[in-house]
């Protein structure tokens, strides 16, 4: 089974729902990514039955590795709260961890199982969650935002 990339078109409810999460930004593209291997690992991760959606900011050059291999805490460059994978329910927080390249920045919108291993940091409503198990997150959408 191979990885698939399906565009989410601007005239769909799916696109509009995601666009609402970025009221100050222009979305250039949204792709729904599907990797059967990482999906299987996520489903087998028994930390929580009801995953939530959270954002992860990254650079363009590492996004293919994330799609292909999933999130891997071993490659975390930011470790303010320990080695782990960092997520936020707020796109504005995750935008701070992106690197502009090719005229846009990239965020992932992910399914996340917090479980007992997800730790919440931050205040003022700008939470950062650090996940310490690689199987706890699954990239679902790749979002390109104009800079």
C-alpha positions in Angstrom: 0.0 0.0 0.0 1.3 3.4 -0.8 0.9 6.9 0.5 -1.8 9.0 -1.1 -2.2 12.8 -1.3 -5.7 14.0 -2.1 -6.3 17.7 -2.6 -9.1 19.3 -0.6 -10.8 21.8 -2.9 -11.8 25.3 -1.9 -15.4 24.9 -2.6 -15.9 22.0 -0.2 -17.1 22.1 3.4 -14.0 20.3 4.4 -11.8 23.1 3.1 -14.0 25.8 4.6 -14.0 24.2 8.0 -10.2 24.2 8.0 -10.1 27.8 6.6 -12.1 28.9 9.6 -9.2 27.9 11.9 -7.0 30.5 10.1 -9.1 33.7 10.1 -6.0 35.9 9.5 -4.3 33.7 6.8 -4.6 32.8 3.2 -4.6 29.1 2.6 -2.7 28.1 -0.6 -3.5 24.4 -0.4 -4.8 21.6 1.7 -3.9 18.0 1.1 -5.4 15.0 2.9 -2.5 12.6 3.4 -3.0 8.9 3.9 -0.3 6.4 4.9 -1.6 2.9 5.7 1.5 2.1 7.8 1.3 5.1 10.1 -2.5 4.8 10.3 -2.1 1.2 11.5 0.4 2.2 14.1 -1.9 5.0 15.3 -4.9 2.6 15.5 -2.9 0.1 17.5 -1.8 2.8 20.0 -4.1 2.1 22.9 -3.6 5.3 24.9 -7.0 6.8 24.2 -10.2 5.8 22.4 -11.2 9.3 21.3 -8.5 11.2 19.5 -8.6 15.0 19.1 -7.3 17.2 16.3 -4.2 19.4 16.9 -1.7 21.3 14.8 2.0 20.8 14.3 4.3 23.4 12.7 7.3 22.2 10.6 9.5 23.1 7.7 8.8 22.2 4.2 11.9 20.0 3.9 10.9 17.6 6.7 7.2 17.2 6.0 7.7 14.3 3.6 9.6 12.4 6.4 6.7 13.0 8.7 4.2 11.8 6.2 6.3 8.7 5.3 7.5 7.7 8.8 5.1 9.5 11.2 6.1 11.8 14.0 9.3 10.7 15.6 10.3 12.3 18.9 14.0 11.3 18.2 14.1 14.0 15.5 12.6 16.7 17.6 14.6 19.9 17.3 12.6 21.8 19.9 12.8 20.3 23.4 11.8 23.1 25.7 9.6 20.6 27.7 11.6 17.4 26.9 12.1 15.2 23.9 8.7 14.5 22.3 6.4 15.6 19.6 4.8 19.0 20.1 1.2 19.9 19.2 -1.3 22.6 19.9 -5.1 22.9 19.5 -4.3 26.5 18.3 -3.0 27.0 14.8 -1.5 30.4 15.9 0.8 28.5 18.4 2.0 26.0 15.8 2.7 28.7 13.3 5.5 29.9 15.5 7.3 26.6 14.8 7.2 26.8 11.0 9.9 28.0 8.7 8.9 30.0 5.6 10.1 28.3 2.4 9.0 28.7 -1.3 6.6 31.6 -0.4 4.6 29.6 2.2 4.7 27.9 5.5 3.3 24.4 6.3 1.3 23.1 9.2 -0.1 19.6 9.8 -3.5 19.1 11.3 -3.3 15.8 13.1 -5.3 13.2 14.9 -3.8 13.0 18.4 -4.2 10.6 21.3 -3.3 12.4 24.4 -3.6 9.5 26.9 -1.6 9.7 30.1 1.6 10.4 28.2 0.5 13.7 26.7 1.6 16.7 28.9 0.0 20.1 28.6 2.3 23.2 28.9 1.5 26.8 28.5 -1.0 29.2 29.8 -3.3 32.0 28.6 -5.2 29.5 26.4 -2.2 28.8 24.2 -1.6 25.2 25.2 1.3 23.1 23.9 1.0 19.3 24.3 4.1 17.2 24.3 3.6 13.5 23.3 6.2 11.1 24.4 5.1 8.1 22.3 5.5 8.2 18.5 2.3 6.3 17.9 0.2 9.0 19.6 -0.2 11.2 16.5 -1.2 10.9 12.9 -0.9 13.6 10.2 -4.2 14.0 8.4 -4.0 17.3 6.5 -1.0 19.2 5.1 -1.8 22.9 5.0 0.1 25.5 3.0 -0.3 29.0 4.1 0.8 32.1 2.2 3.4 34.3 3.9 
